Amino acid sequence: MDGHLFWGMPVILYLFLAGMGAGATTVSASMLLRGGGGARGAHHEIARYGALLGPIPVIVGVVLIVFELGSWQAGHYLRFINLFLVANLSPMSVGTWLLVGFTLTSAMYGYTYLKFMPMYFGDRLKWRRALAWVNIPMGIGVAIYTGVLLGAMPSRPFWNSPVLALLFLLSALSSGTALIILARAFIRRSGLSEEKREEIHKSGYVLSTADSAIIGIEVISIFLFLMFAYLTVGDVRYAIDVILPGGELATLFWIGVVLIGLVIPGLLELYFVLPGLLYQRKYEVSRYTEMLIASAVILGGFLLRYVVVIAGQITGPVGV
């Protein structure tokens, strides 16, 4: 195995933060449009949190990757600008411009929710709906791009899987949803009207239902990722051993990613949402439980990127 790690924590955090931010904005825009684009209701409550939160981790992730790409020891502080001097169909070039575009559109979308800020061009709600339509494909593109970027490297067999982009997309949506749930639960609000309390209650039910469904599909995607590698001969079959029982990253993957990050929070969310789905009972969960579940999902999303990035490096490169 190759013990040299060229991509460390800045790249891992970039992949995680960019994905989570893109997921939060995509969920926000989807909920806004699903709710009719109005300024009230449970869907608006969800959309507002996602719109305001989404751009923040994306911007932090971009700053981290800029620092990583700059040769600070040699003094070439602006070397990352070379990414913007080339425009072609390579994953790096497409992803760079996609990130720039999404950072701008998601920030503009979040701005429409700042009621204390003036709108200089047109109606606030019309801009919000228009930007929601733009941010859904842009957010999905950013989330997928992080997986495509790794999958486009055939010399790293662990990354060279058609399922990786789908897995990163689902993880981004789940982490983004969990970020919204965490923020809603963390902010304690009192003195609210009964109508507002019902709105918050319903938004929590919608978010938990959506997140449990995404987690279920993500577990299936992990199974497909493993099966693709296991049924492939050669270097890919060898590379997957690093996360199988006995492998260097097996404990971190199965305990951290699968059990803590997916299975446990997914089952807990189902426990709270199934009575409502099956028997129309009221969704009842404490804010601390919501925070714990959401934190586990976010941790699992981070650990997934950590395992994938490290595993791809310690099992390569190989000849192509």
DALIN-V348583 format. One record per residue. N is the residue number from 1. RES is the residue in one letter. PHI is phi in degrees with one decimal (* if undefined). NEAR is the number of other ideal C-beta (glycine too) atoms within 10 Angstrom. D_LAST is the distance of its C-alpha to the last C-alpha in Angstrom with 1 decimal. Layout:
N&RES&PHI&NEAR&D_LAST  N&RES&PHI&NEAR&D_LAST
This chain:
1&M&*&10&16.6  2&D&-88.7&12&16.0  3&G&-87.8&6&19.5  4&H&-86.0&7&19.1  5&L&-108.7&12&19.7  6&F&-87.9&7&19.3  7&W&-109.5&15&20.5  8&G&-111.6&12&23.9  9&M&-61.6&12&27.0  10&P&-58.0&16&27.4  11&V&-68.7&20&24.2  12&I&-61.2&20&25.1  13&L&-65.0&19&28.6  14&Y&-61.4&27&27.6  15&L&-61.7&29&25.5  16&F&-71.3&26&28.5  17&L&-68.1&24&31.3  18&A&-62.7&29&29.9  19&G&-65.8&33&29.4  20&M&-65.4&31&32.8  21&G&-64.5&31&34.6  22&A&-63.4&35&33.1  23&G&-64.4&32&34.0  24&A&-63.6&31&37.6  25&T&-67.8&34&38.1  26&T&-64.3&29&36.8  27&V&-62.4&30&39.1  28&S&-58.9&32&41.9  29&A&-63.3&28&41.7  30&S&-64.5&21&41.4  31&M&-66.6&27&44.4  32&L&-61.1&31&46.4  33&L&-69.5&16&46.0  34&R&-64.0&13&46.6  35&G&-85.9&19&49.8  36&G&90.0&11&50.9  37&G&75.9&17&50.2  38&G&-79.6&12&53.5  39&A&-102.9&14&54.6  40&R&-142.4&12&55.7  41&G&102.2&16&54.7  42&A&-63.0&19&52.1  43&H&-67.0&22&49.2  44&H&-66.8&20&50.3  45&E&-59.7&22&50.5  46&I&-66.9&28&46.8  47&A&-60.6&30&45.7  48&R&-63.8&21&47.6  49&Y&-63.0&23&45.9  50&G&-63.8&31&42.4  51&A&-65.7&30&43.0  52&L&-77.7&19&44.4  53&L&-85.9&20&41.7  54&G&-51.3&30&38.5  55&P&-65.3&24&38.1  56&I&-63.1&17&38.7  57&P&-64.2&24&35.5  58&V&-63.5&25&33.5  59&I&-63.8&17&35.1  60&V&-62.2&14&34.8  61&G&-63.2&26&31.0  62&V&-63.7&20&30.6  63&V&-61.0&13&32.7  64&L&-63.1&20&30.5  65&I&-71.5&20&27.3  66&V&-64.4&17&29.2  67&F&-61.6&13&30.2  68&E&-67.7&16&26.6  69&L&-78.2&18&25.4  70&G&-79.6&16&28.4  71&S&-87.7&11&28.3  72&W&-69.8&11&31.6  73&Q&-66.0&6&31.8  74&A&-85.1&8&31.4  75&G&90.1&8&33.8  76&H&-87.4&12&31.6  77&Y&-68.0&12&33.0  78&L&-108.7&10&32.2  79&R&-63.1&14&28.6  80&F&-63.1&17&27.7  81&I&-63.3&11&29.7  82&N&-57.7&10&26.8  83&L&-62.7&18&25.4  84&F&-94.0&11&28.5  85&L&-92.7&7&28.5  86&V&-128.2&10&25.6  87&A&-130.0&11&25.8  88&N&-145.2&7&23.0  89&L&-95.8&6&21.2  90&S&-69.9&12&18.4  91&P&-55.2&17&18.7  92&M&-65.8&12&20.0  93&S&-67.6&15&22.5  94&V&-60.5&16&23.8  95&G&-65.1&20&24.1  96&T&-61.8&19&25.9  97&W&-69.4&12&28.5  98&L&-63.9&17&28.8  99&L&-63.8&24&29.6  100&V&-61.6&13&32.2  101&G&-62.6&14&33.8  102&F&-68.4&30&33.9  103&T&-58.9&20&35.4  104&L&-69.4&12&38.2  105&T&-69.2&19&38.9  106&S&-70.1&30&39.0  107&A&-66.1&17&41.2  108&M&-64.2&17&43.5  109&Y&-63.5&30&43.6  110&G&-63.5&22&44.6  111&Y&-60.5&17&47.2  112&T&-65.9&22&49.0  113&Y&-93.1&19&49.8  114&L&-89.5&12&51.6  115&K&-63.1&9&55.1  116&F&-80.3&4&56.5  117&M&-97.5&10&54.4  118&P&-73.7&7&55.7  119&M&-106.4&15&54.1  120&Y&-87.1&5&54.6  121&F&-127.6&5&53.2  122&G&84.9&9&54.4  123&D&-80.5&11&54.9  124&R&-60.3&16&52.9  125&L&-66.9&14&52.3  126&K&-66.4&12&51.2  127&W&-62.8&16&48.6  128&R&-62.5&25&47.5  129&R&-66.3&18&47.0  130&A&-62.9&16&45.2  131&L&-70.1&23&42.8  132&A&-62.9&24&42.2  133&W&-62.3&13&41.0  134&V&-71.4&16&38.6  135&N&-75.9&28&37.3  136&I&-64.2&18&36.3  137&P&-66.2&12&33.5  138&M&-66.3&24&32.6  139&G&-64.9&32&32.6  140&I&-62.6&18&30.5  141&G&-61.8&19&28.0  142&V&-64.3&28&27.8  143&A&-63.9&28&27.4  144&I&-70.0&21&24.6  145&Y&-55.9&25&22.8  146&T&-60.8&27&22.3  147&G&-80.8&27&20.3  148&V&-64.3&16&18.4  149&L&-56.9&20&17.5  150&L&-75.7&24&15.7  151&G&-66.4&20&14.3  152&A&-82.3&15&12.7  153&M&-110.3&16&10.0  154&P&-65.0&14&7.2  155&S&-75.3&13&6.0  156&R&-113.3&22&9.6  157&P&-60.9&24&10.2  158&F&-64.0&29&13.9  159&W&-83.0&23&14.0  160&N&-80.9&23&12.0  161&S&-134.4&23&15.3  162&P&-69.7&11&17.7  163&V&-88.2&18&20.6  164&L&-62.3&23&19.9  165&A&-63.3&19&21.5  166&L&-63.5&19&24.5  167&L&-63.2&20&24.9  168&F&-67.6&30&25.0  169&L&-62.9&28&27.5  170&L&-63.8&25&29.7  171&S&-64.2&33&29.6  172&A&-65.1&31&30.6  173&L&-64.4&29&33.5  174&S&-67.3&31&34.7  175&S&-64.9&31&34.5  176&G&-63.9&31&36.3  177&T&-62.7&31&38.9  178&A&-63.5&33&39.4  179&L&-62.8&26&39.9  180&I&-65.7&30&42.7  181&I&-60.2&27&44.3  182&L&-62.5&20&44.2  183&A&-65.4&16&45.8  184&R&-62.6&21&48.5  185&A&-73.0&20&49.4  186&F&-71.7&12&49.4  187&I&-82.1&9&51.9  188&R&-81.2&6&55.3  189&R&-125.4&9&57.7  190&S&-130.2&4&61.4  191&G&70.7&5&64.3  192&L&-88.9&11&62.5  193&S&-71.2&8&64.2  194&E&-62.5&7&63.9  195&E&-63.9&9&62.1  196&K&-68.4&13&59.5  197&R&-62.4&11&59.0  198&E&-65.9&13&58.4  199&E&-64.2&18&55.9  200&I&-66.5&16&54.0  201&H&-59.8&16&54.3  202&K&-67.3&18&52.9  203&S&-64.7&25&50.0  204&G&-63.9&24&49.0  205&Y&-64.0&19&49.2  206&V&-63.2&20&47.0  207&L&-63.9&26&44.4  208&S&-65.2&26&44.3  209&T&-63.8&18&44.2  210&A&-64.3&21&41.2  211&D&-66.3&26&39.3  212&S&-64.5&23&39.9  213&A&-67.5&17&38.6  214&I&-63.4&24&35.4  215&I&-60.8&26&34.9  216&G&-59.9&15&35.4  217&I&-68.2&14&32.7  218&E&-66.0&27&30.4  219&V&-62.3&15&30.9  220&I&-61.8&13&30.0  221&S&-65.4&18&26.8  222&I&-63.5&19&25.8  223&F&-60.0&11&26.6  224&L&-65.8&15&24.4  225&F&-60.7&20&21.5  226&L&-67.6&16&22.1  227&M&-66.5&12&22.6  228&F&-58.9&16&19.4  229&A&-68.6&22&17.4  230&Y&-68.0&12&19.9  231&L&-88.4&9&19.8  232&T&-97.6&16&16.1  233&V&-84.3&7&14.8  234&G&88.2&9&12.1  235&D&-65.4&21&10.5  236&V&-64.9&20&12.5  237&R&-62.7&13&15.6  238&Y&-67.7&16&15.3  239&A&-64.2&25&14.9  240&I&-68.3&22&18.0  241&D&-60.5&17&20.1  242&V&-68.0&20&20.6  243&I&-112.8&25&23.0  244&L&-82.2&14&24.5  245&P&-47.2&8&27.8  246&G&96.3&8&27.5  247&G&-78.1&18&24.4  248&E&-62.1&15&24.6  249&L&-110.7&21&24.9  250&A&-62.7&15&26.7  251&T&-63.2&12&30.2  252&L&-63.4&17&29.3  253&F&-72.7&24&27.5  254&W&-75.5&17&30.1  255&I&-84.3&12&33.2  256&G&-74.1&20&32.4  257&V&-77.9&26&30.3  258&V&-76.4&18&31.5  259&L&-74.3&14&35.1  260&I&-74.9&17&36.4  261&G&-86.1&27&34.4  262&L&-127.6&23&34.7  263&V&-65.0&16&36.9  264&I&-62.8&16&39.9  265&P&-64.4&26&40.3  266&G&-64.9&23&39.6  267&L&-67.9&12&42.3  268&L&-64.5&18&44.7  269&E&-64.7&27&44.4  270&L&-62.5&16&45.0  271&Y&-59.1&13&48.0  272&F&-88.5&20&49.6  273&V&-95.8&23&48.7  274&L&-60.5&13&49.4  275&P&-57.6&13&53.2  276&G&-73.1&16&53.1  277&L&-69.6&13&50.9  278&L&-91.0&8&52.9  279&Y&-124.0&7&56.4  280&Q&57.4&7&56.6  281&R&-82.4&11&57.4  282&K&-70.1&10&57.1  283&Y&-74.8&17&53.8  284&E&-124.5&12&54.8  285&V&-156.0&18&52.5  286&S&-74.3&10&53.3  287&R&-65.3&14&51.6  288&Y&-71.1&10&50.4  289&T&-66.5&15&48.7  290&E&-59.6&22&47.0  291&M&-63.9&17&45.8  292&L&-65.8&16&44.5  293&I&-62.7&25&42.6  294&A&-62.9&26&41.1  295&S&-63.2&17&40.2  296&A&-64.3&21&38.4  297&V&-64.3&30&36.3  298&I&-63.9&22&35.4  299&L&-60.1&17&34.5  300&G&-61.9&26&32.3  301&G&-63.7&30&30.5  302&F&-66.2&21&29.9  303&L&-64.4&21&28.7  304&L&-60.4&29&26.2  305&R&-63.5&27&24.5  306&Y&-60.8&20&24.9  307&V&-62.8&21&23.3  308&V&-63.8&27&20.4  309&V&-64.5&22&19.6  310&I&-68.8&19&20.2  311&A&-61.2&24&18.4  312&G&-65.5&23&15.1  313&Q&-89.9&20&15.4  314&I&-81.3&17&16.8  315&T&-111.8&25&14.2  316&G&-155.2&20&11.1  317&P&-81.3&14&9.1  318&V&-127.2&16&6.5  319&G&-69.4&5&3.8  320&V&-126.4&10&0.0
